Amino acid sequence: MKNLIKPNHLQSGDTVAFVSPSSGLAGEEFVSHRVELAKQRMENIFGLKVKVMKHALDGIDTLYNHPQYRAEDIHDALLDDEIKGVFSFIGGEESMRIVPYLDENIIREHPKIFMGYSDVTSIHLKFYKAGVMSYYGPAVLTDFAENVEMDDYTIKNIKKVLFTNNTIGNIPTSNYYRKFGLKWSESNKNVSREKINNQTYEVLSGKGKATGTLIGGCFEVLNNLRGTEVFPNEDAFKGKILFVENSESQLPIYFLKQALRSLGYMGILKNIEGIIVGKPQNDENIKEIKETWIQVLKEHHLEDKILFFNASFGHNEPKCILPYGVVATLDAEQLKFEINESGCS
């Protein structure tokens, strides 16, 4: 079992950095109001000061053409003694381009909270390879800049995971999810996104309990990273709880099926202790996705593997935070997902 370095927790008055490790969207004028709103909420809700890193607002074209700028911002944030946490503005589609520029020694020698989701999975796996815990959780432009108000579920999970060194404990699903699709134009800033009633976890296979350390991310990104230096080998998945969720640009169902079969062929599905899958955004293709997971597990004679569905993380608002490397338990009888240790030191 790989023991990751656990960063120190945040306190009111700390400074956190905003970075753009994937898309440079945060630097575009039409979302500038969301950048400012997120900064205000960091201070007003969490008591945090914000330092926007040098290149984080350079814009889409510049950051696409200069991936090393994005890596430099992460390095500078980690090396800055004033900064205690690093938050991603948003995901995108090519964060893997900055992975070769990231220095594992800097990551390892200056362990700090690094949080984001979606395409930022590439960066999380680089932190994992370096031996440092990171956090699959809210992004600046999506969650901290939610229209009208931040979701209480998200706020509570941030405080529970990042602001204490207490055991995280039970993580229920949110009792609602927000409908995706409202444009981010400033004219919509006072329009609250629709809340849709949500259900608790659904157990698609398995009985009893499964315990292991967390590893995973956005499924599409994980699929693209297979064979790269940051994708763990099959043995690294032994004793793990795999957490995965689909992006807003889902793989076609036939492609998802083949990708899951690949994980089976590689021995990963056999090696893991259990699986927890995030709710698909807007419940898109939910029936087909569930059927595909069940089918592929059956093909590999893994019908007894515990598989939870409908978790509130990733491409859903509100969302919880999943720290890489913490011990977690899936209880199929009680429909409970628990993290059995703290998320921070």
C-alpha positions in Angstrom: 0.0 0.0 0.0 1.4 3.4 -1.1 1.5 5.9 1.8 1.1 9.4 0.5 2.4 12.6 2.2 -0.6 14.3 3.6 -0.6 18.1 3.3 -1.4 20.4 6.3 -5.0 21.6 6.6 -6.1 25.2 5.9 -6.9 27.8 8.5 -8.7 31.1 8.3 -6.3 33.7 7.2 -4.3 31.4 4.9 -3.5 32.2 1.3 -4.4 29.9 -1.6 -3.3 30.1 -5.2 -5.6 30.0 -8.3 -4.0 28.2 -11.3 -5.0 27.2 -14.8 -3.4 23.8 -15.3 -5.7 22.8 -18.2 -7.9 25.3 -20.1 -7.1 29.0 -20.0 -10.8 29.9 -19.9 -10.4 31.9 -16.7 -8.5 34.6 -18.6 -11.3 35.3 -21.0 -13.3 38.5 -20.4 -16.7 36.8 -20.4 -15.9 34.9 -17.2 -14.1 37.6 -15.3 -17.1 38.2 -13.1 -16.9 34.6 -12.0 -13.3 34.9 -11.1 -14.1 37.9 -8.9 -17.0 36.2 -7.3 -14.9 33.2 -6.4 -12.3 35.4 -4.8 -14.9 37.1 -2.7 -16.3 33.8 -1.5 -12.9 32.5 -0.6 -12.6 35.4 1.8 -16.2 35.8 3.0 -17.0 32.1 3.5 -13.7 30.5 4.2 -11.6 33.4 5.5 -8.9 32.8 2.8 -6.8 35.2 0.9 -6.2 34.5 -2.8 -3.2 34.9 -5.0 -3.9 34.4 -8.7 -0.7 33.0 -10.2 1.3 34.8 -12.9 -0.1 33.0 -16.0 -3.5 31.8 -14.7 -5.4 34.6 -16.5 -3.3 34.6 -19.7 -6.2 33.2 -21.7 -6.9 30.2 -23.8 -4.6 30.8 -26.7 -1.5 31.7 -24.7 -1.8 28.8 -22.3 -2.4 26.4 -25.1 0.7 27.6 -26.9 2.8 27.6 -23.7 2.0 24.6 -21.5 5.2 25.2 -19.6 3.6 28.4 -18.2 0.9 26.3 -16.5 3.5 24.1 -14.9 5.6 27.1 -13.8 2.5 28.5 -11.9 2.1 25.2 -10.0 5.8 25.1 -9.1 5.8 28.8 -8.0 2.7 28.2 -5.9 4.3 25.2 -4.2 7.6 27.1 -3.6 5.8 30.1 -2.1 5.9 29.7 1.7 2.8 32.1 2.0 0.6 29.8 -0.1 -1.0 26.8 1.7 -3.2 25.4 -1.1 -3.5 25.4 -4.9 -6.9 25.4 -6.5 -7.6 24.8 -10.2 -9.8 27.3 -12.1 -11.3 24.6 -14.3 -10.6 21.5 -16.3 -10.3 21.3 -20.1 -8.9 18.6 -22.4 -5.1 18.7 -22.4 -3.6 19.0 -19.0 -1.5 15.9 -19.9 0.7 18.4 -22.0 2.0 20.0 -18.8 2.8 16.7 -17.0 6.3 16.4 -18.5 7.1 19.9 -17.2 6.1 19.1 -13.6 9.0 18.4 -11.2 8.3 15.5 -8.8 10.9 16.7 -6.4 9.2 20.1 -6.0 5.8 18.4 -5.5 7.3 16.0 -2.9 9.4 18.5 -1.0 6.7 21.1 -0.8 3.5 19.1 -0.2 0.4 21.4 -0.3 -3.3 20.9 -1.0 -3.9 20.7 -4.7 -7.5 20.5 -5.7 -9.5 20.2 -9.0 -11.4 17.6 -11.0 -12.1 16.5 -14.6 -9.1 16.9 -16.9 -6.9 17.8 -13.9 -6.9 14.0 -13.2 -3.6 14.1 -15.1 -2.0 16.4 -12.5 -3.5 14.3 -9.7 -1.8 11.2 -11.0 1.5 13.1 -11.2 1.1 14.1 -7.5 0.3 10.5 -6.8 3.4 9.3 -8.6 5.4 11.8 -6.5 3.9 10.4 -3.3 1.8 13.4 -2.3 -1.9 13.3 -1.5 -4.1 15.6 -3.7 -7.9 16.3 -3.8 -10.4 15.4 -6.4 -12.9 18.2 -5.7 -14.4 21.6 -6.5 -13.0 23.9 -9.1 -12.9 27.7 -8.9 -15.1 28.6 -11.8 -17.7 25.9 -11.4 -18.2 25.5 -7.6 -16.8 28.6 -5.9 -18.5 30.8 -8.5 -21.9 29.1 -8.5 -24.6 31.5 -9.5 -26.4 33.3 -6.6 -24.9 31.2 -3.8 -22.5 28.3 -3.2 -24.1 25.0 -2.4 -24.1 24.2 1.3 -23.2 20.5 0.6 -20.0 21.7 -1.2 -19.1 24.2 1.6 -19.5 21.6 4.3 -17.3 19.1 2.5 -14.6 21.7 1.9 -14.6 22.6 5.6 -14.7 18.9 6.7 -11.9 17.8 4.4 -9.5 20.8 4.0 -9.9 22.8 7.3 -9.4 20.0 9.9 -7.3 17.0 10.6 -10.3 15.1 11.9 -11.5 11.8 10.4 -13.8 12.7 7.5 -16.3 9.9 8.1 -19.6 9.4 6.3 -20.2 11.0 2.9 -23.8 10.9 1.9 -25.0 11.9 -1.6 -26.3 15.4 -2.0 -30.1 15.6 -1.8 -30.2 17.5 -5.0 -28.1 18.2 -8.1 -28.0 21.3 -10.3 -29.1 21.1 -13.9 -26.2 21.7 -16.2 -26.5 24.0 -19.2 -26.9 27.6 -18.1 -24.5 29.8 -19.9 -21.9 31.7 -17.9 -22.6 35.1 -19.4 -22.7 38.0 -16.9 -26.4 38.6 -17.8 -27.1 35.2 -16.1 -25.2 35.8 -12.9 -28.4 36.3 -10.8 -30.1 33.3 -12.3 -30.0 30.3 -9.9 -29.6 26.9 -11.6 -32.5 24.5 -11.2 -32.2 22.0 -8.3 -33.3 18.5 -9.1 -34.0 15.9 -6.4 -31.3 13.4 -6.0 -31.3 9.8 -4.6 -28.9 8.0 -2.3 -26.3 5.5 -3.4 -27.4 2.6 -5.6 -25.5 -0.7 -5.2 -25.2 -2.3 -8.7 -23.3 -5.4 -7.5 -21.7 -7.0 -4.5 -22.6 -7.5 -0.8 -21.0 -6.7 2.5 -18.2 -4.2 2.8 -15.1 -3.2 0.8 -12.2 -1.2 2.3 -9.3 0.2 0.4 -7.4 3.4 -0.4 -8.9 5.8 -2.9 -7.6 6.2 -6.5 -9.3 7.3 -9.7 -10.5 10.4 -11.4 -12.4 11.3 -14.6 -12.9 8.2 -16.6 -12.2 9.7 -20.0 -8.9 11.2 -18.8 -7.9 7.9 -17.1 -8.6 6.1 -20.4 -6.4 8.5 -22.3 -3.5 8.2 -19.8 -3.2 4.4 -20.0 0.4 3.6 -21.0 1.8 6.9 -19.9 4.3 7.4 -17.0 1.7 8.6 -14.6 -0.8 5.8 -15.0 -0.2 3.3 -12.2 0.5 -0.3 -13.2 -2.1 -3.1 -12.4 -0.4 -4.0 -9.1 -0.8 -0.5 -7.8 -4.6 -1.0 -7.9 -4.4 -3.8 -5.3 -6.2 -2.9 -2.1 -7.8 0.2 -3.7 -11.3 1.7 -4.0 -11.6 3.0 -7.6 -13.6 6.2 -7.9 -14.6 7.3 -11.5 -17.0 9.6 -13.1 -17.8 10.7 -16.7 -17.1 14.2 -18.0 -19.6 16.4 -19.7 -18.3 14.9 -23.0 -19.1 11.2 -22.3 -17.5 8.4 -24.2 -20.1 6.7 -26.5 -21.5 3.6 -24.7 -19.8 1.2 -27.0 -16.4 3.0 -26.3 -17.1 3.0 -22.6 -17.7 -0.8 -22.8 -14.4 -1.4 -24.6 -12.5 0.9 -22.2 -13.9 -1.0 -19.2 -13.0 -4.3 -20.8 -9.5 -3.0 -21.2 -9.3 -2.4 -17.4 -10.6 -6.0 -16.9 -7.9 -7.4 -19.3 -5.2 -5.4 -17.5 -6.2 -7.0 -14.2 -7.3 -3.7 -12.7 -10.9 -4.6 -12.1 -9.8 -7.9 -10.4 -7.3 -6.2 -8.2 -9.4 -3.4 -6.8 -11.5 -3.9 -3.7 -14.5 -1.9 -4.8 -15.8 0.8 -7.2 -17.7 4.0 -6.6 -19.1 5.8 -9.7 -20.2 9.4 -9.8 -23.6 10.5 -11.1 -23.5 11.2 -14.8 -24.1 14.9 -15.5 -27.8 15.6 -15.9 -28.3 11.8 -15.6 -27.3 11.5 -19.3 -27.2 7.9 -20.4 -27.6 6.7 -16.8 -29.4 3.5 -17.7 -26.9 2.5 -20.3 -23.9 3.4 -18.2 -25.1 1.2 -15.3 -25.9 -1.7 -17.6 -22.4 -1.4 -19.1 -20.7 -1.6 -15.8 -22.8 -4.6 -14.7 -22.2 -6.4 -18.1 -18.4 -5.9 -18.0 -18.0 -7.1 -14.4 -20.1 -10.2 -15.3 -17.8 -10.9 -18.3 -14.9 -10.9 -16.0 -16.7 -13.1 -13.3 -16.6 -10.2 -10.9 -20.3 -10.0 -10.1 -19.5 -10.0 -6.4 -17.3 -6.8 -6.6 -19.0 -4.0 -4.7 -20.1 -1.3 -7.1 -21.7 1.9 -5.8 -23.4 4.3 -8.2 -24.7 7.9 -8.0 -22.0 9.5 -5.9 -21.9 13.4 -5.7 -18.4 14.2 -7.0 -16.9 15.3 -10.3 -19.1 16.8 -13.0 -22.0 17.5 -10.6 -22.8 20.4 -8.4 -22.8 20.2 -5.4 -19.9 17.9 -4.8 -17.8 16.3 -2.2 -14.0 16.0 -2.1 -12.1 12.7 -2.5 -8.5 12.7 -1.3 -6.2 10.3 -3.1 -4.8 7.6 -0.9 -7.1 7.8 2.1 -8.7 4.6 3.5 -12.4 4.4 2.6 -15.2 1.8 3.0 -18.2 1.0 0.9 -20.9 -0.7 3.0 -23.4 -2.3 0.6 -25.8 -3.3 3.4 -26.1 0.2 5.0 -25.7 2.1 1.7 -22.8 4.1 3.3 -19.6 5.5 1.9 -17.1 6.4 4.6 -13.6 7.8 4.6 -11.9 6.4 7.6 -9.2 9.0 8.2 -8.5 12.7 7.9 -7.9 14.4 4.6 -5.2 16.6 5.9 -2.6 16.7 8.6 
